[in-house]
């Protein structure tokens, strides 16, 4: 046998002995990651509080922009908690988080641009094309 074959055979034997010892002592590693139950209970508590606040907006009869701003704020906070903890995005690579979270943010930016542009266009139509009496 060559020196490389002898070396590989010795390494294989030592790995088999190490695996046998680990199985015999019961120290096997579990795959995956377990998060503490306290984290999930805290998130469920926050989701309950945010849902209650969202309900109270309707209960107190708030109207107009304040109502919709609060409802959207509570909705975004609840969605953020769910995505971060229950979908495990808080522990993902930054590139994956950007790949999932960045497109909806860009869509919202483009919608905002279109809203401002529509007001500008509406103003021009009223000023230049308004019927004269």
URQUIWO-V487517 format. One record per residue. N is the residue number from 0. SS is DSSP state (H for helix, E for strand, C for the rest). PSI is psi in radians with two decimals (* if undefined). Layout:
BEGIN
[[N & SS & PSI] [N & SS & PSI]]
END
This chain:
BEGIN
[[0 & C & 2.62] [1 & C & 2.97] [2 & H & -0.62] [3 & H & -0.75] [4 & H & -0.70] [5 & H & -0.72] [6 & H & -0.78] [7 & H & -0.68] [8 & H & -0.65] [9 & H & -0.68] [10 & H & -0.72] [11 & H & -0.71] [12 & H & -0.73] [13 & H & -0.62] [14 & H & -0.69] [15 & H & -0.68] [16 & H & -0.70] [17 & H & -0.74] [18 & H & -0.71] [19 & H & -0.73] [20 & H & -0.69] [21 & H & -0.73] [22 & H & -0.65] [23 & H & -0.63] [24 & H & -0.17] [25 & C & 0.30] [26 & C & 1.14] [27 & C & 2.63] [28 & C & 2.38] [29 & C & 2.55] [30 & C & 2.57] [31 & C & 3.14] [32 & C & 2.31] [33 & C & 2.26] [34 & C & 2.61] [35 & C & 2.54] [36 & H & -0.45] [37 & H & -0.65] [38 & H & -0.80] [39 & H & -0.66] [40 & H & -0.68] [41 & H & -0.73] [42 & H & -0.73] [43 & H & -0.67] [44 & H & -0.79] [45 & H & -0.66] [46 & H & -0.68] [47 & H & -0.78] [48 & H & -0.79] [49 & H & -0.65] [50 & H & -0.67] [51 & H & -0.74] [52 & H & -0.69] [53 & H & -0.69] [54 & H & -0.69] [55 & H & -0.45] [56 & H & -0.75] [57 & H & -0.63] [58 & H & -0.73] [59 & C & -0.07] [60 & C & 0.64] [61 & C & 2.55] [62 & C & 2.87] [63 & H & -2.61] [64 & H & -0.58] [65 & H & -0.78] [66 & H & -0.91] [67 & H & -0.58] [68 & H & -0.77] [69 & H & -0.74] [70 & H & -0.78] [71 & H & -0.66] [72 & H & -0.84] [73 & H & -0.64] [74 & H & -0.78] [75 & H & -0.69] [76 & H & -0.76] [77 & H & -0.75] [78 & H & -0.68] [79 & H & -0.73] [80 & H & -0.75] [81 & H & -0.79] [82 & H & -0.73] [83 & H & -0.77] [84 & H & -0.96] [85 & H & -0.48] [86 & C & 0.09] [87 & C & 0.49] [88 & H & -0.36] [89 & H & -0.39] [90 & H & 0.13] [91 & C & 2.94] [92 & C & 2.64] [93 & H & -0.63] [94 & H & -0.70] [95 & H & -0.69] [96 & H & -0.75] [97 & H & -0.64] [98 & H & -0.50] [99 & H & -0.68] [100 & H & -0.50] [101 & H & -0.74] [102 & H & -0.77] [103 & H & -0.60] [104 & H & -0.74] [105 & H & -0.65] [106 & H & -0.73] [107 & H & -0.66] [108 & H & -0.77] [109 & H & -0.60] [110 & H & -0.72] [111 & H & -0.71] [112 & H & -0.73] [113 & H & -0.63] [114 & H & -0.81] [115 & H & -0.68] [116 & H & -0.64] [117 & H & -0.64] [118 & H & -0.71] [119 & H & -0.79] [120 & H & -0.71] [121 & H & -0.73] [122 & H & -0.75] [123 & H & -0.68] [124 & H & -0.69] [125 & H & -0.71] [126 & H & -0.82] [127 & H & -0.48] [128 & H & 0.31] [129 & C & 2.47] [130 & C & 2.37] [131 & C & 2.49] [132 & C & *]]
END
